[in-house]
Amino acid sequence: MSAQHLVTISSLPYSSFIGTHVILARGRHGVAASPADEITETNGFNCTHGPSAYRDPCRTRKSGALRVRHTFTREGRLAPAYVNVVVAGKAKIASPQPGDRLRVLAGGSLTVRRYRAP
């Protein structure tokens, strides 16, 4: 599995921490998973307005692998599993404004390869 996306903090007057992880979820909008269903760990970096290695807009790349040892069921029937990229931001100031938002820009990608067990 590999994923990448581009995040902008252009609407914010401050830097922001961008954290990302990839999970195997029960639904297409799932953002939480058990530790066994985490494909990558959560990590990130500070996206800044000024000169830095992570200057706005900031690209995030993730890759990982997961061996699935269980099936998802719903009402006793097999249910689909989804690979979701979860992105979170945290203001690097003490008092962010309630409407402050970072934006994920178009052009990201998610590639998933499924290999059958031998």
LUMBAVEX-825044 format. One record per atom (N, C-alpha, C): residue in three letters; atom name; chain; y, x, z. Coordinates in pm, 1 decimal, padded with zeros to 6 digits. Layout:
residues N
- ALA:CA:A:Y:X:Z
...
***
This chain:
residues 118
- MET:N:A:-00115.1:00083.9:00000.0
- MET:CA:A:00000.0:00000.0:00000.0
- MET:C:A:00122.8:00089.5:00000.0
- SER:N:A:00217.8:00053.8:-00081.8
- SER:CA:A:00346.2:00123.1:-00077.6
- SER:C:A:00456.6:00019.8:-00097.2
- ALA:N:A:00567.4:00043.5:-00030.2
- ALA:CA:A:00680.7:-00048.9:-00037.1
- ALA:C:A:00809.4:00031.4:-00034.4
- GLN:N:A:00910.5:-00024.2:-00099.2
- GLN:CA:A:01044.1:00033.8:-00089.5
- GLN:C:A:01145.6:-00078.3:-00104.2
- HIS:N:A:01257.7:-00062.1:-00038.2
- HIS:CA:A:01367.5:-00157.3:-00052.4
- HIS:C:A:01498.3:-00085.6:-00023.0
- LEU:N:A:01606.6:-00148.7:-00063.7
- LEU:CA:A:01739.9:-00093.1:-00048.9
- LEU:C:A:01820.7:-00185.9:00040.8
- VAL:N:A:01879.2:-00129.8:00146.2
- VAL:CA:A:01958.4:-00206.0:00242.5
- VAL:C:A:02102.0:-00157.0:00238.1
- THR:N:A:02197.0:-00251.5:00242.9
- THR:CA:A:02337.4:-00211.8:00248.4
- THR:C:A:02401.8:-00259.6:00378.1
- ILE:N:A:02487.6:-00174.5:00431.6
- ILE:CA:A:02568.5:-00210.2:00548.2
- ILE:C:A:02715.1:-00218.1:00507.3
- SER:N:A:02741.7:-00239.1:00377.1
- SER:CA:A:02878.6:-00237.0:00325.1
- SER:C:A:02967.9:-00342.3:00390.2
- SER:N:A:02911.1:-00452.3:00440.1
- SER:CA:A:02991.7:-00555.8:00504.9
- SER:C:A:03016.7:-00526.3:00652.6
- LEU:N:A:02958.5:-00418.9:00704.0
- LEU:CA:A:02973.9:-00382.9:00844.8
- LEU:C:A:03071.3:-00266.8:00859.6
- PRO:N:A:03154.5:-00268.3:00963.4
- PRO:CA:A:03248.0:-00157.0:00984.2
- PRO:C:A:03187.5:-00042.4:01065.6
- TYR:N:A:03055.9:-00042.0:01084.5
- TYR:CA:A:02989.3:00058.0:01168.2
- TYR:C:A:02852.0:00091.1:01109.6
- SER:N:A:02792.3:00195.9:01159.9
- SER:CA:A:02656.8:00234.5:01120.0
- SER:C:A:02556.3:00141.1:01185.3
- SER:N:A:02435.1:00139.1:01130.0
- SER:CA:A:02331.4:00051.7:01184.1
- SER:C:A:02196.6:00121.2:01175.9
- PHE:N:A:02112.8:00098.5:01276.6
- PHE:CA:A:01975.1:00147.6:01273.5
- PHE:C:A:01893.9:00050.8:01187.7
- ILE:N:A:01817.1:00103.1:01093.2
- ILE:CA:A:01731.1:00023.0:01006.6
- ILE:C:A:01586.8:00056.7:01041.8
- GLY:N:A:01512.9:-00041.1:01091.1
- GLY:CA:A:01372.5:-00022.0:01126.2
- GLY:C:A:01284.3:-00106.1:01035.0
- THR:N:A:01171.4:-00050.4:00993.2
- THR:CA:A:01082.5:-00118.7:00899.5
- THR:C:A:00937.9:-00097.4:00940.6
- HIS:N:A:00856.2:-00201.4:00921.8
- HIS:CA:A:00712.3:-00185.0:00928.9
- HIS:C:A:00645.4:-00285.3:00836.3
- VAL:N:A:00518.0:-00262.3:00807.3
- VAL:CA:A:00442.8:-00346.6:00716.1
- VAL:C:A:00323.8:-00402.2:00792.3
- ILE:N:A:00301.6:-00533.8:00775.3
- ILE:CA:A:00195.8:-00600.5:00850.4
- ILE:C:A:00106.1:-00683.2:00758.7
- LEU:N:A:-00013.0:-00712.6:00806.4
- LEU:CA:A:-00101.7:-00810.6:00745.9
- LEU:C:A:-00078.9:-00938.5:00823.9
- ALA:N:A:-00031.3:-01043.6:00756.6
- ALA:CA:A:00011.3:-01165.3:00826.1
- ALA:C:A:-00065.7:-01287.4:00778.1
- ARG:N:A:-00058.0:-01393.8:00856.2
- ARG:CA:A:-00123.6:-01520.2:00822.1
- ARG:C:A:-00043.3:-01604.4:00724.1
- GLY:N:A:00085.4:-01573.8:00708.5
- GLY:CA:A:00169.0:-01652.6:00618.7
- GLY:C:A:00268.2:-01564.7:00545.5
- ARG:N:A:00324.1:-01618.1:00437.1
- ARG:CA:A:00415.9:-01538.4:00355.4
- ARG:C:A:00545.9:-01505.1:00426.3
- HIS:N:A:00578.8:-01575.2:00534.4
- HIS:CA:A:00701.7:-01546.5:00609.0
- HIS:C:A:00673.1:-01485.8:00746.7
- GLY:N:A:00550.5:-01445.7:00773.1
- GLY:CA:A:00513.7:-01388.2:00901.7
- GLY:C:A:00584.0:-01257.4:00929.6
- VAL:N:A:00631.5:-01241.0:01052.1
- VAL:CA:A:00701.0:-01117.4:01089.8
- VAL:C:A:00638.1:-01050.2:01211.2
- ALA:N:A:00533.8:-01109.6:01267.3
- ALA:CA:A:00467.5:-01052.4:01384.6
- ALA:C:A:00318.1:-01042.5:01356.1
- ALA:N:A:00254.9:-00942.1:01413.8
- ALA:CA:A:00111.9:-00922.0:01393.5
- ALA:C:A:00053.0:-00854.7:01515.9
- SER:N:A:-00076.6:-00867.8:01531.4
- SER:CA:A:-00145.3:-00795.8:01637.6
- SER:C:A:-00150.0:-00647.8:01599.3
- PRO:N:A:-00170.4:-00560.4:01696.1
- PRO:CA:A:-00178.0:-00417.2:01661.7
- PRO:C:A:-00283.4:-00386.3:01555.4
- ALA:N:A:-00391.3:-00462.9:01552.8
- ALA:CA:A:-00495.7:-00439.6:01453.0
- ALA:C:A:-00450.4:-00475.2:01312.0
- ASP:N:A:-00345.8:-00556.7:01299.3
- ASP:CA:A:-00298.0:-00601.6:01168.5
- ASP:C:A:-00172.0:-00528.5:01123.1
- GLU:N:A:-00132.9:-00422.4:01193.1
- GLU:CA:A:-00017.3:-00343.8:01151.1
- GLU:C:A:-00064.4:-00238.6:01050.6
- ILE:N:A:-00005.3:-00241.9:00933.5
- ILE:CA:A:-00041.9:-00146.0:00829.4
- ILE:C:A:00035.1:-00016.2:00849.3
- THR:N:A:00160.7:-00025.6:00892.9
- THR:CA:A:00239.0:00093.8:00926.1
- THR:C:A:00303.4:00073.0:01062.6
- GLU:N:A:00336.1:00180.5:01127.4
- GLU:CA:A:00409.7:00169.4:01253.2
- GLU:C:A:00556.9:00142.9:01223.7
- THR:N:A:00626.6:00092.2:01324.4
- THR:CA:A:00769.2:00067.6:01309.3
- THR:C:A:00843.5:00198.3:01331.8
- ASN:N:A:00925.4:00234.6:01235.3
- ASN:CA:A:01014.4:00349.2:01251.1
- ASN:C:A:01135.4:00326.1:01163.7
- GLY:N:A:01235.1:00412.5:01175.4
- GLY:CA:A:01355.6:00390.8:01097.1
- GLY:C:A:01454.0:00505.3:01108.4
- PHE:N:A:01579.4:00473.8:01079.3
- PHE:CA:A:01684.2:00574.8:01073.6
- PHE:C:A:01818.4:00504.7:01085.3
- ASN:N:A:01924.1:00583.2:01108.3
- ASN:CA:A:02059.9:00529.7:01111.6
- ASN:C:A:02118.8:00533.7:00971.2
- CYS:N:A:02156.4:00418.2:00920.5
- CYS:CA:A:02224.5:00407.6:00791.4
- CYS:C:A:02374.1:00419.2:00820.8
- THR:N:A:02442.3:00510.1:00753.1
- THR:CA:A:02581.9:00539.8:00786.3
- THR:C:A:02674.9:00515.9:00668.0
- HIS:N:A:02805.1:00507.1:00698.0
- HIS:CA:A:02907.0:00497.0:00593.7
- HIS:C:A:02952.7:00635.2:00547.3
- GLY:N:A:02944.3:00731.4:00633.4
- GLY:CA:A:02992.1:00865.2:00601.4
- GLY:C:A:02882.7:00954.5:00549.9
- PRO:N:A:02916.0:01080.0:00527.0
- PRO:CA:A:02817.6:01175.3:00475.7
- PRO:C:A:02698.9:01190.8:00571.1
- SER:N:A:02580.6:01169.7:00519.0
- SER:CA:A:02457.1:01190.5:00594.4
- SER:C:A:02341.1:01182.2:00496.6
- ALA:N:A:02221.6:01209.8:00544.5
- ALA:CA:A:02103.3:01197.6:00460.5
- ALA:C:A:02072.5:01051.1:00431.7
- TYR:N:A:02125.0:00959.9:00512.1
- TYR:CA:A:02098.8:00816.4:00498.0
- TYR:C:A:02230.9:00741.8:00485.8
- ARG:N:A:02297.9:00762.8:00374.1
- ARG:CA:A:02427.4:00701.1:00349.7
- ARG:C:A:02410.1:00568.4:00275.6
- ASP:N:A:02493.2:00471.3:00309.6
- ASP:CA:A:02489.2:00337.3:00250.2
- ASP:C:A:02506.7:00343.7:00099.2
- PRO:N:A:02427.6:00273.4:00019.6
- PRO:CA:A:02311.9:00192.8:00058.0
- PRO:C:A:02192.0:00281.3:00090.1
- CYS:N:A:02107.5:00234.8:00179.4
- CYS:CA:A:01997.2:00315.7:00231.3
- CYS:C:A:01863.0:00265.2:00179.4
- ARG:N:A:01785.0:00357.2:00123.6
- ARG:CA:A:01652.7:00323.5:00070.7
- ARG:C:A:01546.2:00352.3:00176.1
- THR:N:A:01457.5:00256.8:00193.5
- THR:CA:A:01345.3:00272.5:00284.9
- THR:C:A:01216.7:00276.6:00203.7
- ARG:N:A:01130.9:00370.9:00235.3
- ARG:CA:A:00999.3:00380.5:00171.3
- ARG:C:A:00892.9:00378.7:00280.0
- LYS:N:A:00788.6:00302.5:00255.5
- LYS:CA:A:00676.5:00295.6:00349.8
- LYS:C:A:00547.2:00304.3:00270.1
- SER:N:A:00445.6:00364.2:00328.9
- SER:CA:A:00312.9:00361.8:00269.1
- SER:C:A:00211.6:00360.2:00382.4
- GLY:N:A:00097.1:00301.6:00354.2
- GLY:CA:A:-00003.6:00292.3:00458.0
- GLY:C:A:-00133.2:00236.6:00404.6
- ALA:N:A:-00231.1:00230.6:00492.0
- ALA:CA:A:-00362.7:00176.6:00457.0
- ALA:C:A:-00418.1:00103.7:00578.4
- LEU:N:A:-00502.3:00007.8:00552.5
- LEU:CA:A:-00560.9:-00072.9:00659.2
- LEU:C:A:-00701.2:-00112.7:00618.9
- ARG:N:A:-00794.9:-00095.9:00708.3
- ARG:CA:A:-00930.2:-00148.5:00686.6
- ARG:C:A:-00936.2:-00283.7:00755.7
- VAL:N:A:-00962.9:-00386.4:00678.8
- VAL:CA:A:-00969.5:-00522.4:00732.9
- VAL:C:A:-01112.4:-00547.4:00778.2
- ARG:N:A:-01127.7:-00576.4:00906.4
- ARG:CA:A:-01260.3:-00596.9:00963.5
- ARG:C:A:-01283.9:-00741.6:01006.6
- HIS:N:A:-01190.4:-00828.4:00971.8
- HIS:CA:A:-01205.4:-00969.5:01007.5
- HIS:C:A:-01147.3:-01055.2:00896.7
- THR:N:A:-01174.9:-01182.6:00902.2
- THR:CA:A:-01118.3:-01275.4:00804.5
- THR:C:A:-01020.3:-01367.2:00875.4
- PHE:N:A:-00924.9:-01418.1:00800.3
- PHE:CA:A:-00834.2:-01518.9:00852.4
- PHE:C:A:-00893.9:-01655.1:00820.1
- THR:N:A:-00895.3:-01743.3:00918.4
- THR:CA:A:-00944.2:-01879.1:00896.4
- THR:C:A:-00840.5:-01978.8:00943.4
- ARG:N:A:-00844.4:-02094.5:00881.3
- ARG:CA:A:-00758.9:-02205.8:00921.1
- ARG:C:A:-00844.7:-02331.3:00912.0
- GLU:N:A:-00861.6:-02399.2:01024.9
- GLU:CA:A:-00944.0:-02520.0:01032.2
- GLU:C:A:-01085.5:-02493.2:00982.1
- GLY:N:A:-01141.0:-02377.0:01019.2
- GLY:CA:A:-01277.1:-02342.5:00984.5
- GLY:C:A:-01298.7:-02292.9:00843.5
- ARG:N:A:-01192.5:-02280.3:00764.7
- ARG:CA:A:-01204.3:-02233.5:00626.6
- ARG:C:A:-01133.9:-02099.6:00611.1
- LEU:N:A:-01179.5:-02021.8:00514.0
- LEU:CA:A:-01112.5:-01895.8:00485.6
- LEU:C:A:-00967.8:-01922.6:00445.8
- ALA:N:A:-00878.1:-01839.1:00493.8
- ALA:CA:A:-00736.1:-01853.3:00463.0
- ALA:C:A:-00685.0:-01721.6:00404.5
- PRO:N:A:-00580.1:-01726.7:00323.2
- PRO:CA:A:-00527.4:-01603.0:00265.3
- PRO:C:A:-00458.6:-01516.2:00369.4
- ALA:N:A:-00452.4:-01388.8:00340.8
- ALA:CA:A:-00375.6:-01293.8:00421.5
- ALA:C:A:-00261.3:-01243.4:00335.2
- TYR:N:A:-00150.2:-01209.3:00397.2
- TYR:CA:A:-00031.0:-01165.2:00326.2
- TYR:C:A:00010.8:-01028.5:00378.1
- VAL:N:A:00056.3:-00942.6:00288.4
- VAL:CA:A:00114.7:-00814.4:00327.0
- VAL:C:A:00265.6:-00834.1:00325.9
- ASN:N:A:00328.7:-00822.4:00441.4
- ASN:CA:A:00472.5:-00846.1:00454.9
- ASN:C:A:00544.8:-00721.3:00503.1
- VAL:N:A:00659.9:-00696.4:00442.7
- VAL:CA:A:00748.5:-00588.6:00485.1
- VAL:C:A:00851.6:-00650.2:00578.4
- VAL:N:A:00860.4:-00599.0:00700.8
- VAL:CA:A:00951.1:-00653.2:00801.9
- VAL:C:A:01061.8:-00551.2:00827.5
- VAL:N:A:01186.5:-00594.4:00808.7
- VAL:CA:A:01303.0:-00507.7:00825.2
- VAL:C:A:01391.2:-00563.6:00936.3
- ALA:N:A:01438.6:-00476.6:01022.9
- ALA:CA:A:01529.6:-00518.3:01129.8
- ALA:C:A:01643.8:-00417.7:01139.6
- GLY:N:A:01760.1:-00465.8:01176.2
- GLY:CA:A:01876.0:-00379.3:01194.3
- GLY:C:A:01929.5:-00390.7:01335.6
- LYS:N:A:01987.1:-00283.3:01384.7
- LYS:CA:A:02048.2:-00282.5:01517.3
- LYS:C:A:02181.9:-00211.0:01507.2
- ALA:N:A:02285.2:-00279.5:01552.7
- ALA:CA:A:02420.3:-00223.8:01547.2
- ALA:C:A:02430.1:-00097.0:01630.3
- LYS:N:A:02503.1:-00000.6:01580.3
- LYS:CA:A:02525.3:00124.7:01652.5
- LYS:C:A:02659.3:00122.4:01726.0
- ILE:N:A:02699.9:00003.5:01771.2
- ILE:CA:A:02818.3:-00012.0:01855.9
- ILE:C:A:02781.3:-00105.6:01969.7
- ALA:N:A:02862.2:-00106.3:02074.3
- ALA:CA:A:02831.0:-00184.9:02193.7
- ALA:C:A:02849.0:-00335.4:02173.2
- SER:N:A:02945.7:-00376.5:02092.4
- SER:CA:A:02976.9:-00519.2:02079.2
- SER:C:A:02986.6:-00563.5:01933.6
- PRO:N:A:02872.3:-00581.0:01865.7
- PRO:CA:A:02879.3:-00631.1:01728.5
- PRO:C:A:02924.3:-00777.7:01728.6
- GLN:N:A:02978.0:-00822.5:01617.6
- GLN:CA:A:03022.0:-00961.5:01605.4
- GLN:C:A:02902.6:-01050.5:01571.5
- PRO:N:A:02900.9:-01176.4:01617.2
- PRO:CA:A:02786.4:-01264.9:01593.8
- PRO:C:A:02749.7:-01282.8:01445.9
- GLY:N:A:02846.1:-01279.4:01354.8
- GLY:CA:A:02817.2:-01300.5:01213.0
- GLY:C:A:02783.0:-01175.0:01135.7
- ASP:N:A:02780.8:-01060.1:01200.5
- ASP:CA:A:02752.3:-00934.2:01131.1
- ASP:C:A:02609.7:-00935.1:01076.1
- ARG:N:A:02596.5:-00898.2:00948.2
- ARG:CA:A:02465.9:-00895.9:00884.1
- ARG:C:A:02457.4:-00778.6:00787.7
- LEU:N:A:02342.4:-00713.8:00786.2
- LEU:CA:A:02315.8:-00619.8:00679.0
- LEU:C:A:02245.2:-00698.5:00569.0
- ARG:N:A:02239.9:-00644.8:00449.0
- ARG:CA:A:02177.4:-00715.5:00338.0
- ARG:C:A:02071.2:-00629.1:00272.4
- VAL:N:A:01959.2:-00693.1:00236.9
- VAL:CA:A:01856.3:-00627.9:00157.1
- VAL:C:A:01890.2:-00657.3:00011.9
- LEU:N:A:01906.3:-00552.6:-00068.0
- LEU:CA:A:01945.8:-00566.4:-00207.6
- LEU:C:A:01825.1:-00589.7:-00297.9
- ALA:N:A:01849.9:-00645.2:-00414.1
- ALA:CA:A:01744.7:-00668.5:-00513.1
- ALA:C:A:01688.7:-00535.8:-00562.4
- GLY:N:A:01569.0:-00541.4:-00614.4
- GLY:CA:A:01510.0:-00422.5:-00675.3
- GLY:C:A:01405.5:-00354.1:-00589.9
- GLY:N:A:01367.5:-00413.4:-00478.1
- GLY:CA:A:01262.0:-00355.1:-00396.4
- GLY:C:A:01126.0:-00378.1:-00459.6
- SER:N:A:01024.6:-00316.7:-00403.1
- SER:CA:A:00890.1:-00335.5:-00457.5
- SER:C:A:00786.5:-00326.1:-00346.3
- LEU:N:A:00673.7:-00389.2:-00371.8
- LEU:CA:A:00558.5:-00383.1:-00282.8
- LEU:C:A:00435.1:-00375.0:-00371.4
- THR:N:A:00356.3:-00270.7:-00353.9
- THR:CA:A:00233.8:-00252.8:-00431.2
- THR:C:A:00117.4:-00250.6:-00333.8
- VAL:N:A:00020.9:-00338.7:-00356.9
- VAL:CA:A:-00096.6:-00347.4:-00270.1
- VAL:C:A:-00220.3:-00328.0:-00356.3
- ARG:N:A:-00308.6:-00239.8:-00311.9
- ARG:CA:A:-00435.2:-00219.1:-00379.3
- ARG:C:A:-00546.8:-00259.9:-00284.2
- ARG:N:A:-00638.2:-00337.7:-00335.3
- ARG:CA:A:-00749.8:-00384.2:-00254.5
- ARG:C:A:-00877.4:-00317.6:-00305.8
- TYR:N:A:-00949.7:-00256.7:-00213.7
- TYR:CA:A:-01075.8:-00193.7:-00247.0
- TYR:C:A:-01186.8:-00267.4:-00173.0
- ARG:N:A:-01290.8:-00299.1:-00242.3
- ARG:CA:A:-01403.5:-00367.7:-00179.7
- ARG:C:A:-01485.8:-00266.9:-00099.4
- ALA:N:A:-01544.7:-00317.2:00007.9
- ALA:CA:A:-01630.5:-00232.0:00090.8
- ALA:C:A:-01754.5:-00193.3:00012.1
- PRO:N:A:-01804.1:-00071.5:00032.7
- PRO:CA:A:-01924.0:-00027.4:-00041.0
- PRO:C:A:-02048.6:-00101.6:00003.5
***
